[in-house]
Amino acid sequence: MQNWFIKARENTDHILDAIKKQPFITELINGTLPIDVFEFYINQDSLYLENYKKVLAAVGLKCTHSNDMQFFLRSASGIIEVENHLHQLFLKDKQFSKEPSPSCELYISYLTKMTTNYSVEEGLAAVLPCFTIYKEVGDYILANQNNSIANPYQNWIDTYGGEEFSKSVAQAIEITNKYASKTTEETLDKMNLAFEKSSKLEFIFWDSAYKKEQWKI
């Protein structure tokens, strides 16, 4: 299989479409998303990224090619800069919750499990949607917004719609395709499932942020 990602992406197209239709995204596009909802999202996203960098490092260390390993380690390091940038722009001196929401906790736990306990192929498939979906959503927002000058969230939008991020996504896809092309049909099925689950968790994460999800007890 030369391009595993194309098929995996096609099989999860309905999930991406559902994400694009979420009120979080539609209100983000026109700049009407309530600031308290966005701040809740940024807070949870920071908690997620704090763990996602560890996940990327873990999957990188499992890679058998040094260039692949270096890519994921660099990506993990780069997240630190993104975290600091988002904090300075949107949270600043506001009170910062250190407790992940139930959905954030679920997503973090799933990625940690997949990159720690399973094959490198499954780990790669699990971490990939965070790259690809953010890029596609970023591109979608840029293509559909008409008030970028006045949008209070433009800095966030530009972070995930920029050329540098696009290059990273392309490299992550290339690496995952390479490992998929050399594995078994059984592992490919597991990769498909991991990619689908992480894509669903992306939907759940944004949905939970819009609802400012809290632990019920």
C-alpha positions in Angstrom: 0.0 0.0 0.0 1.7 3.2 -1.2 -0.6 5.8 0.3 -2.4 4.5 3.3 -3.4 8.0 4.4 -5.6 8.7 1.4 -7.8 5.7 2.1 -7.9 6.4 5.9 -8.8 10.0 5.2 -11.6 9.0 2.8 -13.0 6.6 5.4 -13.2 9.4 8.0 -14.4 12.1 5.7 -17.7 12.3 7.5 -16.0 13.0 10.8 -14.1 16.0 9.3 -17.3 17.3 7.8 -19.0 17.1 11.2 -16.2 19.0 12.8 -16.5 21.8 10.2 -20.2 22.1 11.0 -19.7 22.4 14.8 -20.8 25.7 16.3 -17.3 26.1 17.7 -15.8 26.2 14.2 -18.6 28.2 12.5 -18.5 30.9 15.2 -14.7 30.9 15.2 -14.9 31.7 11.4 -17.0 34.8 11.8 -15.4 35.9 15.1 -18.6 35.5 17.2 -17.4 32.6 19.4 -17.8 33.7 23.1 -14.5 34.6 24.6 -15.1 32.5 27.7 -15.6 29.4 25.4 -12.4 30.2 23.5 -10.5 30.7 26.7 -11.8 27.4 28.0 -10.7 25.7 24.8 -7.2 27.3 24.9 -6.8 26.1 28.5 -7.8 22.6 27.6 -5.7 22.6 24.5 -2.7 23.7 26.5 -3.3 20.7 28.8 -3.6 18.5 25.8 -0.5 19.8 24.1 1.5 19.4 27.4 0.9 15.6 27.0 0.8 15.5 23.2 4.5 16.5 23.1 5.3 13.5 25.2 3.2 11.3 22.9 5.1 12.6 19.9 8.5 11.9 21.6 7.3 8.4 22.5 6.3 7.5 18.9 9.5 9.1 17.6 11.6 7.0 19.8 9.9 3.9 18.3 10.7 4.9 14.7 13.4 2.8 13.1 14.7 5.6 10.8 16.7 8.4 12.5 15.2 11.1 10.3 11.7 10.1 11.4 12.7 10.0 15.0 14.2 13.5 14.7 11.1 14.8 13.0 8.8 13.8 15.9 11.3 15.0 18.5 11.5 18.4 16.8 7.7 18.5 16.6 7.5 17.7 20.3 10.0 20.5 21.1 8.1 22.9 18.8 4.9 22.4 20.8 6.5 24.2 23.7 6.8 27.3 21.7 3.2 27.0 20.5 2.0 26.6 24.1 3.9 29.7 25.3 2.6 31.7 22.3 -1.0 30.8 22.9 -0.7 31.5 26.6 0.7 35.0 26.0 -2.0 35.8 23.4 -5.1 34.5 25.0 -4.7 33.5 28.6 -2.0 35.9 29.9 -2.7 36.5 33.6 -6.0 34.7 33.8 -6.6 31.8 36.1 -5.4 28.6 34.5 -7.1 25.3 35.3 -4.7 22.4 35.6 -7.5 19.8 35.4 -8.3 18.3 32.0 -11.9 18.0 31.1 -13.3 14.4 30.8 -12.9 14.5 27.0 -9.4 16.0 27.1 -8.4 13.3 29.6 -9.9 10.6 27.4 -8.0 11.8 24.3 -4.7 12.1 26.2 -5.1 8.7 27.7 -5.9 7.1 24.4 -2.8 8.6 22.7 -0.6 7.7 25.5 -1.8 4.1 25.4 -1.4 3.8 21.7 2.1 5.2 21.6 3.3 3.3 24.7 1.8 -0.1 24.5 1.2 -0.7 20.7 3.2 -0.9 17.5 4.9 2.1 16.0 2.5 1.9 13.1 -0.6 2.1 15.3 1.1 4.9 17.3 1.7 6.9 14.1 -1.9 6.4 13.0 -3.2 7.6 16.3 -1.2 10.8 16.5 -1.7 11.7 12.8 -5.3 13.2 13.0 -4.1 16.0 15.3 -1.8 17.0 12.5 -4.1 16.5 9.5 -7.5 17.6 11.0 -6.0 20.9 12.4 -4.5 21.6 9.0 -7.7 20.9 7.1 -9.8 22.9 9.6 -7.3 25.7 9.5 -7.5 25.8 5.7 -11.3 25.6 5.8 -11.5 28.6 8.1 -9.1 30.6 6.0 -11.1 29.8 2.9 -14.5 30.7 4.4 -13.9 33.7 6.6 -14.6 37.2 5.4 -13.6 39.4 8.3 -10.1 38.3 9.1 -9.0 41.8 10.0 -11.6 42.1 12.8 -11.6 38.5 13.9 -10.3 38.4 17.5 -9.1 34.8 17.0 -7.1 35.5 13.9 -3.8 34.7 15.6 -5.0 31.3 16.5 -6.3 30.7 12.9 -3.0 31.8 11.4 -1.1 29.3 13.6 -2.8 26.3 12.0 -3.2 27.8 8.5 0.4 28.7 7.9 2.9 27.2 5.5 5.2 26.0 8.2 2.5 23.9 9.8 1.5 22.6 6.4 5.0 21.3 5.8 5.0 19.4 9.1 1.7 17.8 8.3 3.0 16.6 4.9 6.0 15.1 6.6 4.0 13.3 9.2 1.8 11.8 6.5 4.8 10.8 4.5 6.4 9.0 7.5 3.1 7.2 8.4 2.6 6.1 4.8 6.2 4.7 4.7 5.6 2.5 7.7 2.1 1.5 6.4 3.6 0.4 3.1 5.8 -2.2 4.8 3.5 -3.7 7.3 0.8 -6.5 7.4 -2.9 -6.3 6.5 -3.7 -7.0 10.1 -1.6 -4.0 11.3 -3.2 -1.8 8.6 -6.6 -2.7 10.0 -5.4 -1.6 13.4 -3.9 1.6 12.0 -7.3 2.4 10.3 -9.1 1.9 13.6 -6.5 4.1 15.5 -6.8 6.9 12.9 -10.6 6.7 13.1 -10.7 6.8 16.9 -8.4 9.7 17.1 -10.5 11.6 14.5 -13.6 11.0 16.6 -11.7 12.2 19.6 -10.9 15.4 17.7 -14.6 16.0 17.2 -15.4 15.2 20.8 -12.6 17.6 22.1 -14.0 20.6 20.2 -17.6 19.7 21.1 -16.6 19.5 24.8 -14.8 22.8 24.6 -17.9 24.6 23.2 -20.0 23.1 26.0 -17.2 24.0 28.6 -17.4 20.4 29.7 -16.9 19.8 33.5 -16.7 16.7 35.6 -20.2 16.0 36.7 -19.2 14.8 40.2 
